[in-house]
Amino acid sequence: KAGVTQTPRYLIKTRGQQVTLSCSPISGHRSVSWYQQTPGQGLQFLFEYFSETQRNKGNFPGRFSGRQFSNSRSEMNVSTLELGDSALYLCASSSDPQSTDTQYFGPGTRLTVL
Amino acid sequence: AQSVSQHNHHVILSEAASLELGCNYSYGGTVNLFWYVQYPGQHLQLLLKYFSGDPLVKGIKGFEAEFIKSKFSFNLRKPSVQWSDTAEYFCAVTSGTYKYIFGTGTRLKVLA
């Protein structure tokens, strides 16, 4: 079974631009979560989708948004980029909607904002 | 608000030394607890998890963790580390809301 894939792997943008990141979960997984990983901050939860519905959201500004498609693929969008948005963005999928389920992580998208 | 604290940010050990990484969480209700590991150049992966039953859980590669409810702790242990255990370790908690709260991570370096 293929793992979680994320595209693109690297992105360089300038302040004020917007960006869209994509995540394809493991086949059969319907839950997709997004995280921002920065040195010293660890992983910070952005949002989680299950069956095209956002079930939970972290404490990020409205510039961060996401969606999930009927095939469980998910995208996240960041508008009006700021320097502080530079980070590794991780996507994770799981098969079961229970919160005890294991999350399987992708390799991440490294976003650099200049 | 829920939070997870990992007090050891960097740990350096020699091979064969024993390891204990601390994890404390703040939440009074029922929790599910996880340890994830990120080896250099690899994806985050699950080491072990606890959601009910025996509070001493065993994971992959000889790791174990003990849930102590009274101390709000879920410390990770390994009796004898190897060079290949060099990685970053993350503790995480959920409480039925599908929202994972991760700690800031502990970077472990094992000297050969």
Interface residues (C-beta under 8 A of the other chain):
Chain A: G3 V4 S31 S33 Y35 G40 Q41 G42 L43 Q44 F45 E48 F50 R55 N56 G58 L90 A92 P97 S99 T100 T102 Q103 Y104 F105 G106 P107 G108
Chain B: Q6 N32 F34 Y36 H43 L44 Q45 L46 K49 F51 F90 A92 T94 S95 G96 T97 Y98 K99 Y100 I101 F102 G103 T104 G105
